[in-house]
């Protein structure tokens, strides 16, 4: 299978699992599933996206010999956290976006209060999914998965990075961050969850310490390449191609490496980060080619 085929196959598998998690059936322990809230959650999650984070979970676990529904459920938990973050990032109090994946954002399709609740519900559902017993996943690995996901998503990861991002816009009178500060911001806001997607696969596959260190290094470099590529696309692509509003970073005065370095140097840094990700996999064989291709895809993507 080509990389594109593997990414599409993984996305289809995850989409089916997410569809099941977000159906209208009242699950054991629940009293009801409010229809409007469910519709908003489904709008946020289903029918779009490359599902790169779930792919990284599944592909990393696969190269370590671990496949099956337990891996897919863990991948869904990561994607639910990612989708919640998009719902909240799009809110008027945050980035104030009207378009996501070519469709109205959740607060535009429904209303602001429903969007906040949908994001809250997706986040808590993610941890319910991550903590539920899963075939082929040992209890120690599941505990580590839940703890690692919380760290990647929370204070020292994605949420903390979003706070730094708001401060970098000048909302609170802070001094704009320098290049090092932007790197920290991006490693938290975007990089932490991407990097943990790889580490989650290593946890599920019970990777040996040396292999896990290599995969963690890969994930961190991949996260850096992804965010720089995203910043470049914001400047160079159009709204139709992106599926979201282009040039919004410049409009809002966001701190990016494109601003700090210029377009040419930012491209060079993106390519260097992708090359570092690939180099981190040197100890792994051809089974890691899917991850190598993911690094190239990240640097070369056009949407």
Buried (B, 14 or more C-beta within 10 A) or exposed (E): EEBEEBBBEBBEBBBEBBEEBBEEEEEEEEEEBEEEBBBBBBBBBEEBBBBBBBBBBBBBBBBBEBBBEBBBBBBBBBBBBBBBBBBBBBBEEBBBBEBBBBBBBBBBBBEEEBBBBBBBBBBEBBBEBBBEEBEEBEEEBBEBBBEBBBBBBBEEBBBBBBBBBBBBBBEEEEEBBEEEBBBBBBBBBBBBBBBBBBBBBBBBBBBEEEBBBBBBBBBBBBBBBBBBBBBBBBBBBEEEEBBBBBBBBBEBEBBBBBBBBEEEEBBEBBBBBBBBBBBBBEEBEEEBBBBBBBBBBBBEBEE
